[in-house]
């Protein structure tokens, strides 16, 4: 699943929701690692494996020149990754369904 935002954002978390509005996975971003690899799974007991282990999330910046990309997080955000494109993939390449995806962060005006 590829999602493109209208504007560059300083992303703190990405939350994937079940159809009943329960979070399935919460991906937390880290400016130090420049990625959103910390995943918390709200496994409802469907199987013994963590759903987080079955997925990967990539955050990237598409269509902006390097000089227009901020290098530090806004003062009101503790830890985030800059991006305008997200790619959520199942590791085995099979299909999956997303009911709702929430991006938590701050929109960042480019210079």
C-alpha positions in Angstrom: 0.0 0.0 0.0 1.5 3.3 -1.1 0.2 6.5 0.4 1.3 10.0 -0.8 0.6 13.1 1.3 0.0 16.6 -0.2 2.8 18.0 1.8 6.0 17.1 3.6 5.3 16.1 7.2 7.3 15.4 10.3 5.8 12.0 11.1 5.8 10.7 14.6 3.5 7.6 14.2 1.6 5.7 11.6 -1.4 3.8 12.9 -3.2 1.0 10.9 -6.8 0.4 12.1 -9.0 -2.7 12.1 -12.5 -2.3 10.7 -13.8 -1.9 14.3 -11.5 1.1 14.8 -9.1 -0.8 17.0 -5.4 -0.1 16.1 -3.8 -3.2 14.4 -0.3 -1.8 14.4 1.3 1.4 15.5 4.6 2.3 13.9 6.7 4.8 15.8 9.3 7.0 14.0 12.7 7.9 15.2 14.7 10.9 14.0 17.9 9.3 15.3 17.4 6.2 13.0 15.6 8.2 10.3 13.0 5.4 10.1 9.7 4.2 11.4 10.7 0.7 12.4 9.4 0.4 15.9 6.1 -1.5 15.6 3.6 -2.2 18.4 1.1 -5.0 17.5 -2.4 -5.1 19.0 -2.6 -8.8 18.2 -6.1 -10.0 19.0 -5.0 -13.6 19.3 -5.7 -14.7 15.7 -2.3 -16.4 15.6 0.8 -16.7 17.8 3.0 -14.6 15.5 3.3 -10.9 15.8 1.7 -9.1 12.8 4.5 -6.6 13.0 7.0 -9.2 11.9 5.0 -9.8 8.7 5.1 -6.2 7.5 7.5 -3.4 6.8 7.0 0.3 6.6 9.1 2.7 4.5 8.9 6.5 4.8 10.4 8.5 2.0 10.5 12.0 0.4 9.4 12.1 -3.2 9.4 15.1 -5.6 11.3 17.6 -3.4 14.7 19.0 -4.0 17.2 18.3 -1.2 17.6 22.0 -0.3 13.8 22.2 0.4 13.9 19.4 3.0 14.3 20.4 6.7 17.1 18.7 8.7 15.7 19.0 12.2 12.3 18.3 13.8 10.0 21.2 14.7 10.5 22.5 18.3 7.1 21.0 19.3 7.8 17.5 18.1 10.1 15.2 20.2 11.0 12.6 17.6 9.9 12.2 13.9 10.9 11.4 10.4 10.4 13.7 7.4 8.4 12.2 4.6 5.5 12.6 2.1 5.3 9.0 0.9 4.7 5.8 2.9 4.9 2.2 1.7 3.4 -0.5 3.8 4.2 -4.0 2.6 3.6 -7.5 3.6 6.9 -9.3 3.7 5.7 -12.3 1.7 4.2 -10.0 -1.0 0.7 -11.2 -0.4 -2.4 -8.9 -0.4 -3.8 -7.3 2.7 -6.6 -5.0 3.6 -6.4 -1.6 5.4 -9.6 0.0 6.8 -8.0 3.2 7.9 -4.4 4.6 8.2 -3.7 7.6 10.5 -0.6 9.7 10.2 0.4 11.5 13.4 2.8 14.4 13.0 3.2 17.9 12.0 2.9 19.3 8.4 6.1 21.0 7.5 6.2 24.0 5.2 9.1 23.6 2.8 11.6 26.4 2.3 
